[in-house]
Structures are given as structure tokens and as C-alpha cells.
């Protein structure tokens, strides 16, 4: 079974043509190369992205082209702990859903609240993972409380 991650591109493909979505997932090697018109739109999008980044001097780019989705999301979370005006290509990953934001502005009221929300969600996921890993082992007697405390201390 293919593990599917929901992205804006896949969502849009599904809305436009469900068969194209099926082909994208199950027969990616059959996908035609982008047409010259599609390539021109992609290049235009890159130029617009570069111009848009000039609106937020000091913003930080997440190099999504060289990172896995998980690593890009981790890098976004790391940047959120710093004081920057914006994150370009900010990446958020939760429950097999991927969200990539062209410009994630961290100014005014919304930015700090969103940053706090994201950091809290990450902490919550870490705690849930610890719980799901340690509780069954504690109940079965495979580890003791002291071992669990050491394991938690290593993660935190």
C-alpha cells in the first residue's frame, strides 16, 4: 500500500481530474513531462516568489528542494523559535497532510500566536509519542520507571 501524503497539488489534481490523481499515485512513471507552457508558468512562479521574498528582508528560506518533507517541517519548527520576520516555503506536516506556505509572515499578532500553536503541536506530538512508546513497555514489565525516566530525559 502506498502511503499518501495530502498536498495542495494532489488535492487540486483530484478536484480537476480524479483519474489523473490515480495515475499520479499508482503510475507516476507514466506522467508526461511538463509542457512548455507549464514550464513557463513554473519559471514565472519562481520569479514572483523571489520578488515576494524581497518584501520581507531578513526572512529565512526553508530549502525544500534539498530536504525531505519531514526535515523541511523540522527546519520550519526550528526557525519558529527564532525571531525572523518571515519564513519562505514554511513546511508543516501533520497526520499525513503537508502544508507548504510561500510566505509565512511572523509579524503583528497572528504570527506569534501561530508560532506558539505550531510549537505546542510539536511538543504535544513528542509527548504522545513518548506515551505510546513507554506505557505499553511499563505495563508489560519490559522496562521499569527508572528506565522510562532516563529515556524521557534523553528526548527532552
DAWOCOR-V707609 format. One record per residue. N is the residue number from 1. RES is the residue in one letter. SS is DSSP state (H for helix, E for strand, - for the rest). Layout:
# DAWOCOR-V707609
N:RES:SS + N:RES:SS
This chain:
# DAWOCOR-V707609
1:X:- + 2:X:- + 3:X:- + 4:X:- + 5:X:- + 6:X:E + 7:X:- + 8:X:H + 9:X:H + 10:X:H + 11:X:H + 12:X:H + 13:X:H + 14:X:H + 15:X:H + 16:X:H + 17:X:- + 18:X:H + 19:X:H + 20:X:H + 21:X:H + 22:X:H + 23:X:H + 24:X:H + 25:X:H + 26:X:H + 27:X:- + 28:X:H + 29:X:H + 30:X:H + 31:X:- + 32:X:- + 33:X:- + 34:X:- + 35:X:- + 36:X:H + 37:X:H + 38:X:H + 39:X:H + 40:X:H + 41:X:H + 42:X:H + 43:X:H + 44:X:H + 45:X:H + 46:X:H + 47:X:H + 48:X:H + 49:X:H + 50:X:H + 51:X:H + 52:X:H + 53:X:H + 54:X:- + 55:X:- + 56:X:- + 57:X:- + 58:X:- + 59:X:- + 60:X:E + 61:X:E + 62:X:- + 63:X:- + 64:X:H + 65:X:H + 66:X:H + 67:X:- + 68:X:- + 69:X:H + 70:X:H + 71:X:H + 72:X:H + 73:X:H + 74:X:H + 75:X:H + 76:X:H + 77:X:H + 78:X:H + 79:X:H + 80:X:H + 81:X:- + 82:X:- + 83:X:- + 84:X:- + 85:X:- + 86:X:E + 87:X:E + 88:X:E + 89:X:E + 90:X:E + 91:X:E + 92:X:E + 93:X:E + 94:X:E + 95:X:- + 96:X:- + 97:X:E + 98:X:E + 99:X:E + 100:X:E + 101:X:E + 102:X:E + 103:X:E + 104:X:E + 105:X:E + 106:X:- + 107:X:- + 108:X:H + 109:X:H + 110:X:H + 111:X:H + 112:X:H + 113:X:H + 114:X:H + 115:X:H + 116:X:H + 117:X:H + 118:X:H + 119:X:H + 120:X:H + 121:X:H + 122:X:H + 123:X:H + 124:X:H + 125:X:H + 126:X:H + 127:X:H + 128:X:H + 129:X:H + 130:X:H + 131:X:H + 132:X:H + 133:X:H + 134:X:H + 135:X:H + 136:X:H + 137:X:H + 138:X:H + 139:X:H + 140:X:H + 141:X:- + 142:X:- + 143:X:- + 144:X:- + 145:X:H + 146:X:H + 147:X:H + 148:X:H + 149:X:H + 150:X:H + 151:X:H + 152:X:H + 153:X:H + 154:X:H + 155:X:H + 156:X:-
